[in-house]
Amino acid sequence: MDLLARSDAPLSAEEWETLDTVVVETARKYLVGRKFIPVFGPLGAGLPLVPAPELTGFEAGAQISTAGSKFLNLAPLHKDFLLKYMDLETGQRLGLPIDYAPAAAAAYALALQEDQLVFNGCRECGLTGLLNAPGSQTVAAGDWSAAGALFADVVKAIDALGSAGFPGAYAIALSPADYALVHRPLAPAATLEIDLLRDVAQSGVYPAPALTGCGQVVVLETGSLNMDLAVGMDVQTAYLGPDNLNHPFRLMETLALRVKRPQAIVVIGGKAKRAR
């Protein structure tokens, strides 16, 4: 069964290969969560659910195992784009390259959707994200307009993680505005605040558009024993069939964030409201 109907599209094998490369490279550029959260899968396009293991038994003398038999919905995400017949005909007849900018823009939009799911969850899918995972830790935020204040809060978050048995490596995610803010120098040595953050976050410091406007920073210990991103169908391009001589396509994927040890996450600024 040709689920993606790719054989019906007016693209050659070489053109499909170029299109797929554009989509994958663009998504890889803009995806933030996948830069520090391991991927589990892909598990298959038709899989609707995935087990949601929560590890227990870390106390002395106990046996580590997964608690309960919960399952998570794999959230379906998609973004459509259109290639106009005149662009395809002109390119193919004259031997000119096809402009895949609409596909790249769709990959960018899908990447933003995925990171919204990773950080904020999806209420209608019954999923929580890093900002609202039950059992995660919180640290009150200070006044980040003062130089060094954001770094001081990150140190508090790392202290909370270490005290709870999470020695690192750590990753930090913050809004693009806060990422720009921490490039300020700190007196008297003129050290940049971002350099201090990188020193304590061995797994990286990442600007995340999904955090724009929420006034929160996420600090977490990385590793698949703490969390992963379960992927049913990874990003794929499907052909939707001709429409008024033009050619619509759909980028789609299914996935869910699985938090196995929620205390490995610290949200600076408190927990966000669950996504709508």
N, C-alpha and C positions, 0 to 999 in steps of 0.2 A: 504494500500500500504506500503510495507516494503522498505522505501526509502533508508535505510542504508544496506539492504541485510544481516543483521546480522544472520538471520536464516540459511543462506547458508554457513557460515563460519564453519570450523572444530573445533569450540570451544564449550565447555559445558557452561551452565549457570554460574557455579562457575568461570570458566576461563574468561568469559566475565566480570564478576564482578571484578575480580582481574585486568584485563586489564584496565577497566574504572577507577578503583582506582588509578592505576599508572599514567594514563593520567591526571586525575584531580589534583592529588597531585603535580605532576611535573609542570603543568601549573600554579597552584596557587603559587608555590614557585618562579617562574621566572617572572610572570606578574608584572609589576610595575604600570601602569596606573590604574588598577583596585584597587590598594591599597588605592587610595585617590579620585578616580572618581566614583560616584554612577553608578550602572548598571540599565538601563531601559529595562525590558524584562526578559526572551526571548519572542519575539513576534511571532515567527513561522518561520519554515524553508523556506517557499515559499514566504515570504514577500520581495519584491525587493526594496521598498522605505519606508522612515519613515519621518514624518513631522519634520521640522527644526525650532522650535519656537525661536524667539528672543524677550525677554521681554522688553517692553517699558512702559513709563508712571510713572516713579519713582519721577518725579518732583511734587512739592506741588500742590494739587488740581486736579491732573490728575488721570485717571483710568488705573491701570496696566493691560496690555493685551499682547498678542503675536502679533507681526507685520508680515504682509504678509502671504502668503500661500506657502512658499517654501518647497521643499522636498529634502532629501538627499538619495543618493544611499547607500544601505547596501553593503559594500565591501565584496566580498567572499575571504576568506583566506583558504589555505589548505597546508598540508604537508603529504606526503606518507611515509610509512615504510613497511618493508617486514619481515614476520616470515617464516623461512625456514622449509620445510616439515620434514626434518630430526630432527630438534629440537623439533617440535611438536610431531612427532611419538615417539621419544625417551622418551620425558617427559610423554606422555600419556600411553605408554606401560609399563614403569618402575615405574610409579607413582611419577616421579620427577617434581618439579616445573618448569614451563616454564620461560625462561629468556625474560622478556619484555623490555630489554634495548633499542631495536629499537623504541618501542612505547614511552618510556620516552624521548629519543633523539628527536623524532618527536614533542612531546609536548613542549619541550624546544624551538625548532625551530619555532613552531607556536606562542609561547609566544613572541618571538623576533619580528615576523611579526606584531603581534597585537600592540606591543608598538611602532614599527616604524610608524604604522598608527596613533596611538594616538598622538605622538609627531610631526611627520613630514607630516601627511596626505598622500593622494594618488592622484596624478595628473590624472591618467587615470580613476579614479572613481569620480573625481570632488570633492574630499574631502580635507579640510585643517586640520591641527593638532594644538596642543598647541603652537608650535613655529611660525606658520604663520597664525593664526586666524585673519581675518580682524577685526580691531577695538581694538585689544589688545594693551597694553602699553609696552614701552621699556625703559630700563635704560642702559646707556653706561657702559661698563666693565672697571675696572681698571686693574692694574698689579697684578694678583692673586698670583704671586710668593712671594710677600711680605706678611708676616704673618698678618692676620686680614683683608686683603684687600677684600677677597671674602665676608666675613661677613659684611663689611662696605657697599658693593654693595647690599647685601640682605636687609640691613636696609633701603637703599634708595628705594628699590622696595616695601618694606612694607609701607614706608611713602607714596609712590605714591598710593598704594592700599587704605590706610586709607583716604587719601585726596579725593579719588574718591568715598568714601562711602562703602568701603569693610573692615570692622573691624576684619575679621578673623572668624574662625580659618584658618591658612595658612598651605600649604604644599610646600615643596621645592624638586625639582628634579634636579640632576646634574650628570655629567658623572662619571663612576667608578673612573677615575683618579682624578677628582676634589674631589670626596668623600674621597679618600685616603688622598689627600692633606690637607683637613680641620681637619685631626686628629693630626695635629701638635700643640704643646703647644704654648701659647702666654705669653710672658714675661710681668710683673715680677711674676704673680701669677701662672704661669704654667697651666692656664685653657686651655682646648682644644677648638679649634675653632668650632668643631662639637657640643660641649655642648652649646655654644652660639646660634648656629643655631637651635638646638632642643628647646631651651628656647623660641624662637620667632615663631617656626613652630609647633603649637600644634597638627596639623594633620600629622606630620612626615617629616623626611628628607630621601630621597630615591635615591640610585644610579641607574641610568637608562642607560643601554648599548645603547639605541637609541640616546643618546646625545653624544656618543663617537666621538671625533674629531671635534665637532661643536663649542666648546669654549663658550657655552651658558648655562645659568641656568634658570630654570622656577620657578617662585614664584606665587602662586595663592591662592585665597580664595576658600575653598572647599564648596560643597553643591550642591544639584540638581537644585536649582534655578539659579545657574551659568553655570553648564554644567553637562552632563551625557554621558554614553556610551550606545547607543541604540544597543541592541543585537537582531538579528532575530533568527538565530540558534546559540545556545551556543555550545561550543566545543563538538563535537560528533565524534565517530569512526565508519566508514563505511567499509564494506568488498567489495573489488573490484573484487573478483572471482579468481580462481586458475590461476597461470602463471608459466608454466614449473614446475609443481608440487609444487611450492612455493605459499605463500599466502600473496598478497599485501593488505594493508589496507590504509585508508585515514582518517586523522584528518581534520575536517573542521568546519568553523564557518562563520557567516556574522555579520557585525557590522559597526557602524559609530559613530564618536565623534560629539555630538551636543553641541555647545557653545551657550548658551542663553544670557549671559552677558559677552561679550569679554573683557571688562575693568577689569574683575576680574582676568585677567592673565597679569603678567609682565614677559617679556623676558629680562634677563640681557645679554647684548652683542648684542642687535639688533635682528631683525627677520631673520629667516632662509629663504633660497629660497624654493619655493614650491617643494614638492617631485615630482620626475619624475614618 
